[in-house]
Amino acid sequence: MIGSTIVHLDSVDSTNNYAAKALLTKSLKEGTVFIAACQEAGRGQAGSVWESERGMNLTFSIVLYPRQIALSDQFAISMAVSLGVADFLAQFVGGVSIKWPNDIYVNDKKIAGILIETAISNGKFSQAIIGIGININQEVFYSDAPNPVSLKNLTGQEYDLTRMLDLLCEQLDKRYCSLLRREQLLIEKEYEQSLYRRKIWSNYGDHLIEFEGRITSVERDGKLVIETRDGLLRGFYFKEVVFL
């Protein structure tokens, strides 16, 4: 399903924006991929900018229609997509993990980001646009992002982007089909097991204090649960806690 139709673009502001505009005027096959050689204003979570050198990385968006997924299970879409990207990268490097909610890390460096934008109609998801950026062949990063890394940085090899997109779509499709088969408990379990810093004592901060804790789990709605040194379990939604 995912990648059965691929639309190649030269330069766009954002593939998510392009896909959203396309959906306003035409019906698109589920799994359609819009991939750009250059994103002039690629977007990440919470308005951040995704840096990508022209023709060096994978920057694309996927159109899905997850009508079978309950609105209360929206975070399951994020978990499935994150696992698909992690599965793909684990074919080439070790130390792959998911930094909650859906950044992909290799050891302590960020190699991929995901932005999911959904629309609701008549109490169901009418569409989901999955934006993904993965650093593949770029060697130098110029933005103020603190810890970017690419596959080429890690392995010293250069990769064929067409082949890499095919492999990635295959892994994403497996995870999405698993979600549609209602294998959510398996997805939740594997997502938790893949979490960056899971069960490792680390420093975090909320809007008031810094504290030491360890990630124990993620609730179905996406809330991150962190155990503090005094045994208290604290729950956080996106942007309520910072990894220090």
For each residue, the residues with C-beta under 8 A, 3 or more apart:
1: 4 30 31 173 176 177
2: 31 33 62 64 169 172 173 176
3: 6 31 33 165 166 169 170 172 173
4: 1 29 31 32
5: 28 29 31 32 33
6: 3 32 33 35 165
7: 32 33 34 35
8: 35 37
9: 12 15 18 34 35 36 37
10: 36 37 38
11: 36 37 38 39 40 54
12: 9 15 17 18 34 36 38 39 40
13: 17 18 39 40 41
14: 17 18 39 41 42 43 131
15: 9 12 18 19 34 35 36 39 42 59 60 61 131
16: 19 20 43 61 115 117 129 131
17: 12 13 14 20 21 43
18: 9 12 13 14 15 21 22 34 36 61
19: 15 16 22 23 28 32 34 61 63 129
20: 16 17 23 24 117 129
21: 17 18 24 25
22: 18 19 25 26 28 34
23: 19 20 26 28 63 127 129
24: 20 21
25: 21 22
26: 22 23
27:
28: 5 19 22 23 32 63
29: 4 5 32 63
30: 1 63 64 65
31: 1 2 3 4 5 62 63 64 173
32: 4 5 6 7 19 28 29 62 63
33: 2 3 5 6 7 60 61 62 63 165 169
34: 7 9 12 15 18 19 22 60 61 63
35: 6 7 8 9 15 58 59 60 165
36: 9 10 11 12 15 18 39 59 60
37: 8 9 10 11 54 55
38: 10 11 12 52 54 55 59
39: 11 12 13 14 15 36 42 50 52 59 133
40: 11 12 13
41: 13 14 49
42: 14 15 39 49 50 51 52 59 131 133
43: 14 16 17 47 48 49 50 115 131
44: 47 48 49 50 113 115 133
45: 48 101 102 103 113 115 238
46: 238 239
47: 43 44
48: 43 44 45
49: 41 42 43 44 143
50: 39 42 43 44 59 113 133
51: 42 141 142 143 145 148
52: 38 39 42 56 57 59 133 135 138
53: 56 57 138
54: 11 37 38
55: 37 38 161
56: 52 53 136 137 138 150
57: 52 53 133 134 135 136 137 138 150 161
58: 35 132 133 134 136 161 164 165 168
59: 15 35 36 38 39 42 50 52 132 133 134
60: 15 33 34 35 36 131 132 165
61: 15 16 18 19 33 34 129 130 131 132
62: 2 31 32 33 129 130 132 172
63: 19 23 28 29 30 31 32 33 34 127 128 129
64: 2 30 31 77 127 128 129 130 176
65: 30 125 126 127 128
66: 69 77 118 125 128 179 180
67: 124 125 126
68: 180 182
69: 66 73 74 76 77 125 179 180
70: 73
71: 74 120 123 124 125
72: 220 221
73: 69 70 76 77 184 220
74: 69 71 77 78 118 125 221 222
75: 78 79 101 218 220 221 222
76: 69 73 79 80 179 184 187 188 220
77: 64 66 69 73 74 80 81 116 118 128 130 179
78: 74 75 81 82 101 102 114 116 222
79: 75 76 82 83 187 188 191 218
80: 76 77 83 84 175 176 178 179 187
81: 77 78 84 85 102 114 116 130 132 172 175 176
82: 78 79 85 86 98 101 102 104 114 191 194
83: 79 80 86 87 98 175 187 190 191 194
84: 80 81 87 88 168 171 172 173 174 175 176
85: 81 82 88 89 104 112 114 132 134 168 171 172
86: 82 83 89 90 96 97 98 104 194
87: 83 84 90 91 171 174 175
88: 84 85 91 167 168 171 172
89: 85 86 92 93 96 104 106 111 112 134 151
90: 86 87 93 94 96
91: 87 88 167
92: 89 151 154 155
93: 89 90 96 106 151 154 155
94: 90 106
95: 105 106 107
96: 86 89 90 93 104 105 106 194
97: 86 104 105 106 194 195 196 197 198
98: 82 83 86 102 103 104 105 191 194 195 196
99: 103 104 105 110 195 196 197 243
100: 195 196 215 218 224
101: 45 75 78 82 222 224 238
102: 45 78 81 82 98 113 114 116
103: 45 98 99 110 112 113 114 196
104: 82 85 86 89 96 97 98 99 110 111 112 113 114 134
105: 95 96 97 98 99 108 109 110 111 196
106: 89 93 94 95 96 97 109 111 149 154
107: 95
108: 105 147
109: 105 106 147 148 149
110: 99 103 104 105 113 145 147 148 149
111: 89 104 105 106 134 135 148 149 150 151 154
112: 85 89 103 104 132 133 134 135
113: 44 45 50 102 103 104 110 132 133
114: 78 81 82 85 102 103 104 130 131 132 133
115: 16 43 44 45 130 131 132
116: 77 78 81 102 128 129 130 131
117: 16 20 128 129 131
118: 66 74 77 125 127 128 129
119: 125 126 127 128
120: 71 123 124 125 126
121: 124 126
122: 126
123: 71 120
124: 67 71 120 121
125: 65 66 67 69 71 74 118 119 120 128
126: 65 67 119 120 121 122
127: 23 63 64 65 118 119
128: 63 64 65 66 77 116 117 118 119 125
129: 16 19 20 23 61 62 63 64 116 117 118
130: 61 62 64 77 81 114 115 116
131: 14 15 16 42 43 60 61 114 115 116 117
132: 58 59 60 61 62 81 85 112 113 114 115 168
133: 39 42 44 50 52 57 58 59 112 113 114
134: 57 58 59 85 89 104 111 112 151 168
135: 52 57 111 112 138 141 148 149 150 151 153
136: 56 57 58 150 151 152 159 161 164
137: 56 57 150 151 152 158 159 161
138: 52 53 56 57 135 141 150 152
139: 150 152 153
140:
141: 51 135 138 145 148
142: 51
143: 49 51 148
144:
145: 51 110 141 148
146:
147: 108 109 110
148: 51 109 110 111 135 141 143 145
149: 106 109 110 111 135 153 154
150: 56 57 111 135 136 137 138 139 153 154
151: 89 92 93 111 134 135 136 137 154 155 157 159
152: 136 137 138 139 155 156 157 158 159
153: 135 139 149 150
154: 92 93 106 111 149 150 151
155: 92 93 151 152
156: 152
157: 151 152
158: 137 152
159: 136 137 151 152 163 164
160: 163 164
161: 55 57 58 136 137 164 165
162: 165 166
163: 159 160 166 167
164: 58 136 159 160 161 167 168
165: 3 6 33 35 58 60 161 162 168 169
166: 3 162 163 169 170
167: 88 91 163 164 170 171
168: 58 84 85 88 132 134 164 165 171 172
169: 2 3 33 165 166 172 173
170: 3 166 167 173 174
171: 84 85 87 88 167 168 174 175
172: 2 3 62 81 84 85 88 168 169 175 176
173: 1 2 3 31 84 169 170 176 177
174: 84 87 170 171 177 178
175: 80 81 83 84 87 171 172 178 179 187
176: 1 2 64 80 81 84 172 173 179 180
177: 1 173 174 180 181
178: 80 174 175 181 183 186 187
179: 66 69 76 77 80 175 176 182 183 184 187
180: 66 68 69 176 177
181: 177 178
182: 68 179
183: 178 179 186 187
184: 73 76 179 187 188
185: 188 189
186: 178 183 189 190
187: 76 79 80 83 175 178 179 183 184 190 191
188: 76 79 184 185 191 192 218 220
189: 185 186 192 193
190: 83 186 187 193 194
191: 79 82 83 98 187 188 194 195 218
192: 188 189 195 198 217 218
193: 189 190 198
194: 82 83 86 96 97 98 190 191 198
195: 97 98 99 100 191 192 198 215 218
196: 97 98 99 100 103 105 243
197: 97 99 200 202 214 215 243
198: 97 192 193 194 195 214 215 216
199: 214 215 216
200: 197 214 215
201: 212 213 214 229
202: 197 212 213 214 243 244
203: 210 211 212 244
204: 210 211 212 213 226 241 242 243 244
205: 209 210 211 241 242 244
206: 209 211 236 240 241 242
207: 240
208:
209: 205 206
210: 203 204 205 244
211: 203 204 205 206 228 229
212: 201 202 203 204 228 229
213: 201 202 204 226 227 228 229 234
214: 197 198 199 200 201 202 226 227
215: 100 195 197 198 199 200 224 225 226
216: 198 199 225 226 227 233
217: 192 225
218: 75 79 100 188 191 192 195 222 223 224 225
219: 222 223 225 235
220: 72 73 75 76 188
221: 72 74 75
222: 74 75 78 101 218 219 237 238
223: 218 219 235 236 237
224: 100 101 215 218 235 236 237 241
225: 215 216 217 218 219 233 234 235
226: 204 213 214 215 216 233 234 235 236 241
227: 213 214 216 231 232 233 234
228: 211 212 213 231 232 233 234
229: 201 211 212 213
230:
231: 227 228
232: 227 228
233: 216 225 226 227 228
234: 213 225 226 227 228
235: 219 223 224 225 226
236: 206 223 224 226 240 241
237: 222 223 224 240
238: 45 46 101 222
239: 46
240: 206 207 236 237
241: 204 205 206 224 226 236
242: 204 205 206
243: 99 196 197 202 204
244: 202 203 204 205 210
